[in-house]
Amino acid sequence: MARQDRSLPYHHGNLRAALVQTALELLERKGAEAVTLRELAVAAGVSNAAPYRHFPDRAALLNAVAAEGYQDLRQRHADAHAEGGTPKVRLRRAMHSFLAFARERPGLFLLMYNPPVGTIEGDPALQALEAEAYEDLVRALAACMPRQDEHTARLRTITLWATLYGHAMVRLRHPLQPVMKAGLDDTQIDELVLDAALATPR
């Protein structure tokens, strides 16, 4: 077995990027528990030692995967704003993109916002990416409240964020039962949630 492992290539092209992509695929198929350096080596077709050249441990690997998630989320936010419209239209579109991200990449969303112990909280660079994604939301909401100061905008962003995050997590962890939906489809529920998140404060 050791001879077979050594015969596998240590690198092919940009190995780090290939490993992160393979880890993303594993994450969505099997969940964060399955994303280990050994499992990654098998899935990527490289030696067991190869991933350690780029990731000293599993936490570093998961942080690299989560970083891809924050970059994707920020790009979706930017794309939503690039389509134009009033500040409130752009914000609502960005909120839809957040929910779409959670729906389309559930494993990645859970890794980013419910990470295993010892990952995100120990990585300043990843914490900075998370903060930047949140600041995108702060700025988008502040643009809808030109007469309010920054403190008020930040308070309102907490409510908006909690509503969005809570709705996404309900979808992923505790799906609404038919009796709760009472004839509403998912699109209608999303719109109601966004209405609540954007409600004018007292």
N, C-alpha and C positions, 0 to 999 in steps of 0.2 A: 504493500500500500504506500509506503514512504517513497519507493522508487517511482510509482505512478504519479504521486503528487508532484515530485520534482520535475517530471517530464512535462507538466502543464506550463504554459507560458506565464512569465511574471508580468508582462505588460503587452498590450496591443493597442497602438494608437494612444489616445488619451484615456488611460485606464481609470483614473479617478472619476472622470465624467461617466464612463461606462458603468463603474461600480455604483455610483449614485443612482443612475437610471435603473439599474437592475434592482437596487434596494427599493426604489419607488414602486416597481412592479411587484416585488415581494410583499411590500407593505399593503398594497391594495388587495392582493390575493389572500394573504394569510394573517395580516395584522402585525403590529409592532413586535409582538413576542417572537415572531418567526425571523425577524431581521437581525441576524447575528453575523459576525464576520465569517464564521465557518459556512453557514448556509449561503451567504453571499458569494463566497469563493466557488461553491458548487454550482450555483445558478449562473455565475458569470463564466464558468469554465476556466478558471485560473487556479494556481496552486493555493493551498491553504495559507501560505505566508504572504501572498501578493497583496491582499487588502491592507495588511499591517504597514505596508510602505506608505500608505496614504491616511490611514486611520489608526491611531495607536490603540483604540479600544472601541467597544460598541457604542458608548456614549458619543464619541466623536463622529462616528458614522451616522447615528440618528440625528445629530445636530446638523450635519451636512445635508441630510435629506430634508429636515425641517426648513433649513435656509432656502432650499429650492421652493418650498411651499410659500414662504413669505414673499419671495421674488415674484412668483406666479400671481399671488393675491394682489400685490402692488401693481403689477402690469394690468390686471383686470380692472383695477380701480382707475388707472390712468386711461385705459381704453374707454371706460364708461364716461369719463369726463371729456375725452376727445371728441365724442359724438355731438357735443354742444348742447344748447338749451339753457334754460334758466338755472341758477344755482340749485334750486330745489329739484328740478328735473334731473340734473346731473347727480345729485346726492342720491336720489331714489334709485337711479340706474346703478350707481355704485353699490348700494345696499343689495339690490338684486344680484349683482355679481358676487357678493360675499356669500349669499345663500346658494348660488349656483356652484361656487367653489366647494362648499361643504357637501353639497349633493353629489357632485361629480368626482370628488377626490376625498371620500370619507375617511379613509385610513390616514391620509396626510393631514387632514383637518384635525383629527383626534390627536395625532402625534404633536402637532403644533400647539394645541390648546389644552391637552391633557397628557403631557409628556411623562415617560417613565422617570422615576426618581434618579437624579444624578445627571440629567441631560441638560435641558435648556437653562435651568437655574444656575448652572456652573459655567456657562459660556457667554461672556460679555458681548462678543460679536453677534451672537444669535439674539441676545436680549435687545441689542441695538436694532436689529432688523424688525423684531416684533414691535418695538417702540415706533419705528418709522411707519409701519403699516397702520398703527393706531393714529399717529399724527396725520396721516392722509385723511382719516375720518374726521378728526378735529377740524382741520382746515376746510373740508367740504361743508361741514355743518356751520362753521363760523361764517362762511360766505352766504349762507341763508339767513344770517342774523346780523346784518351790518350795523344795526344800532346797539347791539349788545357788546359788552366787553369780553375779553378773552376768558376771564374767570367763569362767566355765565356760559359761554360756549363749551368750556370743558365740563362743567356740571351737566349740561344737556347731553354731551357726548357719552357720558357714563350711562345715562338712561338708554340712549339709542343703542350703544354697544351691548348692554345687558339684554335688551330685547332681541337684537339680532342673534347674539350668541346663544341665548336661551332657546330661541326658536330652532336654530340649527341643531342644538344638542337634543332637543325633544325629537326631532326628525331622526337623528342617528341612534339615540339610546332608548327613547321611550315613545315610539310612534303613537300618534293619536288613534284611539279606538273609534270604530264607526259611530258609536253613540255620541262621541265627543264632536265629531265632524258635523253631525246633523245635516247631511246632504251637501255640505260644502266640499268643493274639490280643492286640491293642493294650491292651485293658482289663486283662488279666492282667499284661502287662508293666508298665503304669503302677503297679499295686498292688505288684508286686515291688520296683519302684524306690522307692516311698514307704516300703515296709517297711525297705529298706536305709537310706534317709535318716533314718528315725526309730529306728534300732537303738540300744539302750542302750549308752552308751560303757563301756569297761572302767574 
